[in-house]
């Protein structure tokens, strides 16, 4: 991209729309699935690529996307997943959704970092 001398985004990242995408994709792929480690390892790659493609279809200019998926077994335990990022809070943002069924949980995060 060429320099535009633009210090901020002209269109902000649509967090609510991306949350709906996360909900739709996770529900479609995991609604009837049982936890199996090998299956979950493979499906995380597929889900992250689908989410990334659907968010890119929104055509939001100058944002870099990072998609992270965590899938684990629901077995009465607790888990704490945290993340840290160095970014500009005025232009960068994150969208997140947690899915649960009787056997597994899935956490999907989409980090949107503005590219100056």
Secondary structure, DSSP 8 states (H G I E B T S, - for coil): -------S-SS---HHHHHHHHHHHHHHHHTT----HHHHHHHHHHHHHHHHHHHHTT--TTEEEEEEEEEEE-SS------------TTT-EEEEEEEE-SSEEEEEEEEEEE--
